[in-house]
Amino acid sequence: MKHYFGERPMSLSKFIHYPPTPDGAAGVNAHHDTGFLTVLAPGPTAGLQVQNQAEEWIDVPCVEGSFVINLGEMLQAMTGNYLVATAHRVITTCERYSAGYFHGLSLDASLAPLPLDDRFAAAVAGSPHHTSAGFMARKEETEAGVGDIASNYRPSTYGEQLWNYFSRSYPENMALHYG
């Protein structure tokens, strides 16, 4: 695994607070998680939605004691879009709390696709959902009108993609520390 994940995998854990969503908006817009996969303790409050292959938003039910597993963009990159990152968002009518573990790779880990067996490569090539699966758009792309998860840009390392995530998600912190 060190060959693919690197010597120093960087994973993140965080407690997440969502205030009530304003009418007609998303509390957290559609996005993918940046890492390899996410393990989420969703809490008892509804609001998490995932997007299916028909691009419909589906409510994730609250099941006591359960976890939600989201596939991340690094897994998507490494499998040449065979496994597609889970598009998700949050829309809630009341305060919502959850806890997430975001499993990552070393910052210098390559995101070059692994060689796929011909049948898996053919499955990707034959599926519009898989061939068109994008990544989180960079800040300059969203400012130019690219959809949140429609970027064709492919970073070469996990660190590059994580930088993209932080610059989009925490612009005030980035400006403060990295002007």
Contacts in CASP RR format, 6 or more apart in sequence:
PFRMAT RR
TARGET T0000
AUTHOR 0000-0000-0000
METHOD contacts of the structure
MODEL  1
MKHYFGERPMSLSKFIHYPPTPDGAAGVNAHHDTGFLTVLAPGPTAGLQV
QNQAEEWIDVPCVEGSFVINLGEMLQAMTGNYLVATAHRVITTCERYSAG
YFHGLSLDASLAPLPLDDRFAAAVAGSPHHTSAGFMARKEETEAGVGDIA
SNYRPSTYGEQLWNYFSRSYPENMALHYG
4 78 0 8 1.000
4 105 0 8 1.000
4 109 0 8 1.000
4 114 0 8 1.000
5 36 0 8 1.000
5 104 0 8 1.000
5 105 0 8 1.000
5 106 0 8 1.000
5 109 0 8 1.000
6 105 0 8 1.000
6 106 0 8 1.000
6 108 0 8 1.000
6 109 0 8 1.000
7 106 0 8 1.000
8 106 0 8 1.000
8 107 0 8 1.000
9 103 0 8 1.000
9 104 0 8 1.000
9 105 0 8 1.000
9 106 0 8 1.000
9 109 0 8 1.000
10 104 0 8 1.000
10 105 0 8 1.000
10 106 0 8 1.000
10 107 0 8 1.000
10 158 0 8 1.000
10 162 0 8 1.000
11 101 0 8 1.000
11 102 0 8 1.000
11 103 0 8 1.000
11 104 0 8 1.000
12 101 0 8 1.000
12 102 0 8 1.000
12 104 0 8 1.000
13 99 0 8 1.000
13 100 0 8 1.000
13 101 0 8 1.000
13 102 0 8 1.000
14 99 0 8 1.000
14 100 0 8 1.000
14 102 0 8 1.000
15 97 0 8 1.000
15 98 0 8 1.000
15 99 0 8 1.000
15 100 0 8 1.000
16 97 0 8 1.000
16 98 0 8 1.000
16 99 0 8 1.000
16 100 0 8 1.000
17 95 0 8 1.000
17 96 0 8 1.000
17 97 0 8 1.000
18 27 0 8 1.000
18 28 0 8 1.000
18 47 0 8 1.000
18 90 0 8 1.000
18 92 0 8 1.000
18 95 0 8 1.000
18 96 0 8 1.000
18 97 0 8 1.000
18 98 0 8 1.000
19 27 0 8 1.000
19 95 0 8 1.000
20 92 0 8 1.000
20 93 0 8 1.000
20 94 0 8 1.000
20 95 0 8 1.000
21 27 0 8 1.000
21 90 0 8 1.000
21 91 0 8 1.000
21 92 0 8 1.000
21 93 0 8 1.000
25 91 0 8 1.000
26 89 0 8 1.000
26 90 0 8 1.000
26 91 0 8 1.000
27 89 0 8 1.000
27 90 0 8 1.000
27 91 0 8 1.000
27 92 0 8 1.000
28 89 0 8 1.000
28 90 0 8 1.000
29 89 0 8 1.000
29 148 0 8 1.000
30 51 0 8 1.000
30 87 0 8 1.000
30 88 0 8 1.000
30 89 0 8 1.000
30 148 0 8 1.000
30 149 0 8 1.000
31 87 0 8 1.000
31 88 0 8 1.000
31 89 0 8 1.000
31 136 0 8 1.000
31 148 0 8 1.000
31 149 0 8 1.000
32 70 0 8 1.000
32 72 0 8 1.000
32 73 0 8 1.000
32 76 0 8 1.000
32 85 0 8 1.000
32 86 0 8 1.000
32 87 0 8 1.000
32 88 0 8 1.000
32 135 0 8 1.000
32 136 0 8 1.000
32 149 0 8 1.000
33 70 0 8 1.000
33 72 0 8 1.000
33 73 0 8 1.000
33 85 0 8 1.000
33 86 0 8 1.000
33 102 0 8 1.000
34 72 0 8 1.000
34 73 0 8 1.000
34 74 0 8 1.000
34 102 0 8 1.000
34 136 0 8 1.000
34 158 0 8 1.000
34 161 0 8 1.000
34 162 0 8 1.000
34 164 0 8 1.000
34 165 0 8 1.000
35 72 0 8 1.000
35 73 0 8 1.000
35 74 0 8 1.000
35 75 0 8 1.000
35 102 0 8 1.000
35 103 0 8 1.000
35 104 0 8 1.000
35 105 0 8 1.000
35 158 0 8 1.000
35 161 0 8 1.000
35 162 0 8 1.000
36 72 0 8 1.000
36 74 0 8 1.000
36 75 0 8 1.000
36 78 0 8 1.000
36 103 0 8 1.000
36 104 0 8 1.000
36 105 0 8 1.000
37 69 0 8 1.000
37 70 0 8 1.000
37 71 0 8 1.000
37 72 0 8 1.000
37 75 0 8 1.000
37 103 0 8 1.000
38 68 0 8 1.000
38 69 0 8 1.000
38 70 0 8 1.000
38 72 0 8 1.000
38 86 0 8 1.000
38 100 0 8 1.000
38 101 0 8 1.000
38 102 0 8 1.000
38 103 0 8 1.000
39 67 0 8 1.000
39 68 0 8 1.000
39 69 0 8 1.000
39 100 0 8 1.000
39 101 0 8 1.000
39 103 0 8 1.000
40 48 0 8 1.000
40 67 0 8 1.000
40 68 0 8 1.000
40 69 0 8 1.000
40 70 0 8 1.000
40 98 0 8 1.000
40 99 0 8 1.000
40 100 0 8 1.000
40 101 0 8 1.000
41 65 0 8 1.000
41 67 0 8 1.000
41 98 0 8 1.000
41 99 0 8 1.000
41 100 0 8 1.000
42 48 0 8 1.000
42 60 0 8 1.000
42 62 0 8 1.000
42 66 0 8 1.000
42 67 0 8 1.000
42 68 0 8 1.000
42 98 0 8 1.000
43 62 0 8 1.000
43 96 0 8 1.000
43 97 0 8 1.000
43 98 0 8 1.000
43 99 0 8 1.000
44 62 0 8 1.000
44 64 0 8 1.000
45 62 0 8 1.000
45 92 0 8 1.000
45 94 0 8 1.000
45 95 0 8 1.000
45 96 0 8 1.000
45 97 0 8 1.000
46 59 0 8 1.000
46 61 0 8 1.000
46 62 0 8 1.000
46 92 0 8 1.000
46 96 0 8 1.000
47 59 0 8 1.000
47 60 0 8 1.000
47 90 0 8 1.000
47 91 0 8 1.000
47 92 0 8 1.000
47 96 0 8 1.000
48 59 0 8 1.000
48 60 0 8 1.000
48 68 0 8 1.000
48 88 0 8 1.000
48 89 0 8 1.000
48 90 0 8 1.000
48 98 0 8 1.000
49 57 0 8 1.000
49 58 0 8 1.000
49 59 0 8 1.000
49 60 0 8 1.000
49 88 0 8 1.000
49 89 0 8 1.000
49 90 0 8 1.000
49 91 0 8 1.000
50 57 0 8 1.000
50 58 0 8 1.000
50 60 0 8 1.000
50 70 0 8 1.000
50 86 0 8 1.000
50 87 0 8 1.000
50 88 0 8 1.000
51 57 0 8 1.000
51 58 0 8 1.000
51 87 0 8 1.000
51 88 0 8 1.000
51 89 0 8 1.000
52 58 0 8 1.000
53 129 0 8 1.000
57 89 0 8 1.000
60 68 0 8 1.000
60 88 0 8 1.000
70 85 0 8 1.000
70 86 0 8 1.000
70 88 0 8 1.000
71 83 0 8 1.000
71 84 0 8 1.000
71 85 0 8 1.000
71 86 0 8 1.000
72 85 0 8 1.000
72 86 0 8 1.000
73 85 0 8 1.000
73 135 0 8 1.000
73 136 0 8 1.000
73 161 0 8 1.000
74 104 0 8 1.000
74 105 0 8 1.000
74 109 0 8 1.000
74 111 0 8 1.000
74 158 0 8 1.000
74 161 0 8 1.000
75 83 0 8 1.000
75 85 0 8 1.000
76 83 0 8 1.000
76 84 0 8 1.000
76 85 0 8 1.000
76 133 0 8 1.000
76 135 0 8 1.000
77 111 0 8 1.000
77 113 0 8 1.000
77 135 0 8 1.000
77 154 0 8 1.000
77 155 0 8 1.000
77 161 0 8 1.000
78 111 0 8 1.000
78 112 0 8 1.000
78 113 0 8 1.000
78 114 0 8 1.000
79 113 0 8 1.000
79 114 0 8 1.000
79 116 0 8 1.000
80 113 0 8 1.000
80 114 0 8 1.000
80 116 0 8 1.000
80 124 0 8 1.000
81 124 0 8 1.000
81 130 0 8 1.000
81 131 0 8 1.000
81 133 0 8 1.000
82 116 0 8 1.000
82 120 0 8 1.000
82 121 0 8 1.000
82 123 0 8 1.000
82 124 0 8 1.000
82 130 0 8 1.000
84 129 0 8 1.000
84 130 0 8 1.000
84 133 0 8 1.000
85 133 0 8 1.000
85 135 0 8 1.000
85 149 0 8 1.000
87 149 0 8 1.000
90 96 0 8 1.000
104 158 0 8 1.000
105 158 0 8 1.000
106 158 0 8 1.000
107 157 0 8 1.000
107 158 0 8 1.000
107 159 0 8 1.000
107 162 0 8 1.000
108 157 0 8 1.000
108 158 0 8 1.000
108 159 0 8 1.000
109 157 0 8 1.000
109 158 0 8 1.000
109 159 0 8 1.000
110 156 0 8 1.000
110 157 0 8 1.000
111 154 0 8 1.000
111 155 0 8 1.000
111 156 0 8 1.000
111 157 0 8 1.000
111 158 0 8 1.000
111 161 0 8 1.000
112 156 0 8 1.000
116 124 0 8 1.000
123 130 0 8 1.000
124 130 0 8 1.000
124 131 0 8 1.000
125 131 0 8 1.000
134 149 0 8 1.000
134 150 0 8 1.000
134 151 0 8 1.000
134 152 0 8 1.000
135 149 0 8 1.000
135 151 0 8 1.000
135 152 0 8 1.000
135 153 0 8 1.000
135 154 0 8 1.000
135 155 0 8 1.000
135 161 0 8 1.000
136 148 0 8 1.000
136 149 0 8 1.000
136 151 0 8 1.000
136 161 0 8 1.000
136 164 0 8 1.000
136 165 0 8 1.000
136 168 0 8 1.000
137 146 0 8 1.000
137 147 0 8 1.000
137 148 0 8 1.000
137 149 0 8 1.000
137 150 0 8 1.000
137 151 0 8 1.000
137 153 0 8 1.000
137 168 0 8 1.000
138 151 0 8 1.000
138 153 0 8 1.000
138 164 0 8 1.000
138 167 0 8 1.000
138 168 0 8 1.000
139 164 0 8 1.000
139 167 0 8 1.000
139 168 0 8 1.000
139 171 0 8 1.000
141 147 0 8 1.000
141 151 0 8 1.000
141 153 0 8 1.000
142 148 0 8 1.000
142 168 0 8 1.000
155 161 0 8 1.000
155 164 0 8 1.000
166 173 0 8 1.000
166 174 0 8 1.000
167 174 0 8 1.000
END
